Amino acid sequence: MTVFAVEYVYAENSAELRNEHRPSHREYLGGFVADDGNVRLLASGPTPSNDGALLIMAAETEAELVEALNNDPFKTSGAVQNAIITEWNPVTGLLKEFAS
């Protein structure tokens, strides 16, 4: 698998929308924690300094990752303006075991 850092850039004035969809967003992402799929969530959380979020994910292909992100309730509701996906190769630390 390949590890990706995904930066969510929230849509302007989307706080109420995010509050409304946060439970389904977290439930959806939680479905990628198990180690039996082609896309895995390794860590995620908000980045308060820039009103966005960072997701560290592993996927067989970037296309599968994009498909998974496109179905996130935050994305489908319009709360996410942009998702910046960067391939990442962790060589030290707890996440290095997920890199190919």
N, C-alpha and C positions, 0 to 999 in steps of 0.2 A: 504494500500500500504506500501511497504518497501522503505526506502530511501537508496540510494547507492552513495558512492563517487567513481568516476571513474577517474583514472589517466591515461591520454594518454601519452605514451612514443613515441615520434616521431622517425621515422627511420632516421638513419644517412644520412646526406647530402640530406634531403628531403625538404629544404626550397622552391626551385622552384616548386616542386610538390604540396606543400601546397598552395603556392600562386596561382597556376593554379586552384586548386579545392576548394579554400576557399569559393567563392560565393555559390557553390552547397552544400558544407558542412554546411554552416550557414543556408541556406534555408532548408536543410534536418532536422537539429536539431530544427529549428524554428517550424517545424510541430509537435513537441512534447510539445510545450508550452501550447496548449489548454488543458482544464481539462476534456476531454471526452474520453481519451484513457487509455489503460492499462500500457502505459509508458509515463512519463512526464519529461520534462526538467525543473528543478527548477533554475539552474544557470550554467553558463559555461564561461570559458575564459582561456587565455594562462597563463602559469607559466614560465615567461621569465628566471628565474634563473636556470631552468633545461631543457629548450627547449621542453616543453610539454604542457599539458593542464589539467585542472580539470573540470569535469562535475559533478554536483550534480543532481541526477535523482531519481525519484520515479517510482516503477514498481510493478505490481501485483506479478510477479515472476522474479527471476534472469534469467531464461531461456528466457523470453520475452525481458528483457533488453539486453542480449547478442545478440539476434537476431536483435534487433534494431541497436545496435552498429556495428554489422557485415555488415549492409547495409549503413553505413555512407560513403559518398564519400571519406573521408580521409582514411578510412580503405580499401575500395575496390580499391583505387588507389595505396596503398602501403605506404602512408605517415605515418601511425601509425604502429609502430613495435610491440607494446604491449598495452593492456588495462588492467590495474589492477583494479579490482572491489572489493570494500570493503563495506559490509553492515554497515550502520551507523544509529544510533538512536539519532537524535537531540532532546534534552530534554528542551533546552531553546532557545530563539531567534525566528526569523521569520519562520524558516523551521520546527519547532516542530509540526505544524499542519499537516504536510505531513507524519509523522511517524505513524506507526500502534501501 
